[in-house]
Amino acid sequence: MKMSGLQVYGRITRLPIQVILVISCLSVLCPSPVGAQEWNIVEAQTLHEMMEKEPITLVNVMSRIECLDHRIPGSRCIACEEVTDRLPEIPRDRKLVLYCESEGCIRSCTAAQDAITGGIENVYVLKGGMPAWKRAGFVLESVERVPRAFIHSIKAEGLEEWLSLHPDYIVLDIRSEALYEEGHLEGAVNVPFHQLHERYYELPWDRALFVVDERGVRSFLAACYLARKGFPVVRLFGGMEKWRAFSQSGGQNK
Amino acid sequence: MAGFFTVRGAEQVMEMEYSRSSRKGIFSAVLVILLVGIPLLPFAWGADESTISRNTCRECHYDAMYGQSFDDSVHGKNGCQSCHIDITDLDLHMSATQRPSPVNCGTCHPVIAGEYLGNFHYLQEDFRCVDCHQDIHTRKEMAGDIKQRTIEQCTQCHRNDDYVSSGHAEAVLKGNSDAAACGDCHGLHNTRVYHTSLEEYPDEARMFYNTKCKSCHADEAMMARNDLSARMVDYYEETYHGKVQGVGYSTLVAGCADCHRTHNILPKTDPRSSIHPDNLVKNCGRCHTGFHERFVAYKAHPNYRDRENYPALFWTFVFMSSLLIGTFLFFWFHTALWWRKSYWEKHKREKEGILPDICTKDREGFIHVERFTLTERIMHLMLIASFFTLVATGFPLKYYQAPWARIFISFWGGVQTAGLFHRIAAFVLIMLFAYVAWRCIRFVFPKGVGAKGWKERLFSPDSLFPRWKDWEDIKGMFLWYFNKGEKPKFDRWTYWEKFDFWAVFWGMFAIGGSGILLWKPEWSSYIVPGWVLNIATVVHSEEALLAALFIFTVHFFNTHFVPEKFPMDRLIFTGTFSIDEMQREKPMQYDRLVDEKKLDDLKRRHPGIPLKLVSAIIGLGSLLLGLTLTVLFIYVLLFP
């Protein structure tokens, strides 16, 4: 990108601030004597090279359904909620690379923290998650692909009306228990996504489902999975995040 | 692009860790295809290059869609293996060891596959071609309107009642393929997603969507055949909203979708439309608060050249334009003639060896006398500072499309800070104006004297008020330009100095008045209806151009660039000039002061070197800055 003279001028005047910022950041990153270890960040390209060179443990931290649907070849499926319980499955003599579906990598980071706490060294997180891997043009593998279905999505502003018109629907909240406890839609049933494959039969077979997630990107696959199992399903567009923002704005942003 | 969409078969991933051995499968598949494919190359596309005939496949896959429907489909000339390349061994396939993975359509459709790399459905939900094109085995040549089919396809999941009842959808469904369907705004295969439904517009999203709207609504041919105006975009870009958006701060102002909304776009005659007169208060109220309801009479796409629909704006525009043209015609002509005459005289003096007066007259000529008091000099400095601030913050917005506009705005740190500086400078200028007005009143009605003799004072030589002599002087100057007479003898204020003063003074009513209205437009709506703000914008903008160009060309020349003073006259900064200069430039004032024996009171010490240097730096700096700005303005005016 071309930089104008004034921008350069701006950069120079900001230099002292940048120096201070860099120093303070470095001081945070320095290993403290207490032993709070940080995980490493790895780019998609580097991960690809790493996989060619040495055996590594690659872990998809999404739910089992999502992981089997599409993942980086050779991955294990360990949901981030299960990392602590399934630590013994992770070999300690090689690098552990964690990745998730979103670019923010929050789930990978939670998992990385748990792995480090569990005593695993050499923990890596894929920068930008699977979208970055896809953008770089690398292949994926599907073990049990969930057929995509045409699932209707209901927007936050039409939610209340829709639910009142469809009393036969059960709201199925697939977020973690913690998020569910923090706040959920009235009458919502909680089955976290990473348990859905072993708990979906707890749901009443004769009811239709309204699938709700946090950001509106995971409910689609969950809904497709449930549709395959025979449930009539719809989902919440934009997830609880959009719903909360909509309710906080007092329903003004129609 | 290599490997895109190819998804490895399940049998190769039984071992969980990645290893090189998994590549052998693909390699052998490619080898088989090459070996079998090369002899069949003459048939190229459409040739059945299968090692397993399609009828063999049909022994098990007997669904109707794999039968005659497939043969009749657009892909019907392909064998099963053309797409399902990972089925290479019938026995392995039948024993469920070799299973098909999603097909790489990018081999034959590389452009679409490339676009699809950035598709949200692919990145987040891992959609593959077949997930939308579920009829892939029976797909026929595209029949009917592609936009109608797009709407049908997208609404299978994205139920969007707002869009379906909008003007765009209605037109598409009636068969108008110009109207926007889903793909026209969101992209068909490169579907982008921004979190726009709750107004969390990042800049990129704003620009993306604004560009999409403009791509059709600024298309002359398309708008003409749909009985719409392609100029609406231009009209919008002439408003404050459009200019701030154009200079790169689209999240701060209303873009297309803020007023017209996103999916439920309807003409303003429709009561459901966001821009229907009944809904305007609510619609504008989504960004603006605390306004009177006549605020909504503001025109978001006014056309200054449309006399029928916007008569007030049209005539304001005509008046301002004529004012500009008239003023510059007269003064540029005046300046050019003056320069020609002065230059000619200087040349003649030099040629004939005539020495300057200072060497010939009595030795009192070099003594300095005061022309401007310290207060007046400070006022002029404040005027310079506030004027340049106003120009450097306002013009980047006026000429947002100029290449230098963004540099100026980034110098201030964004449009918001530029706006703040603009208002601070405006405040300083208004205070100066008020002080000058007060001094004028005090001049005509001095303390202790009152109204008695006000007429004499108003038309006295010390007054800046125009008088008959000024008219005589104008005529005299023009006669002098053409060698038809002597240069007129001026008193304390020449007519062009008076014009400089009155131009600023009267200009302040136009530019200051409109500026105050635009300062906080919501509050102004309690005084004037919204359309007056449109007028105020035109007045403010055109008057600014008049003021800036006048100062940077006419004032600069008259006081600094005339050959006698080039490159600058320090007088306004030092406050004094020599008696020689006074005799030459203001002979009547000199004679008057001598007669009244007041000259001695005005004598001052010669300005010191520090003051001279500072004056030169400020003066030359301002002149250079002004000339640079003039070049930038003229560049925009010539190459808009």
Interface residues (C-beta under 8 A of the other chain):
Chain A: S4 G5 L6 Q7 G10 M51 E52 P55 I56 T57 L58 D69 H70 P73 G74 S75 R76 E101 S102 M130 P131 K134 R135 G137 F138 V139 L140 E141 S142 V143 R145 R148 F150 I151 H152 S153 I154 K155 A156 V217 F220 L221 F237 G238 K242 A245 F246 S249 Q252 N253
Chain B: M1 A2 G3 F4 T6 V7 R8 G9 A10 Q12 V13 E15 M16 E17 Y18 S19 R20 S22 S101 P102 L117 G118 Y122 L123 Q124 E125 D126 F127 D131 Q156 C157 H158 R159 H195 S197 L198 E199 R286 R406 I407 S410 F411
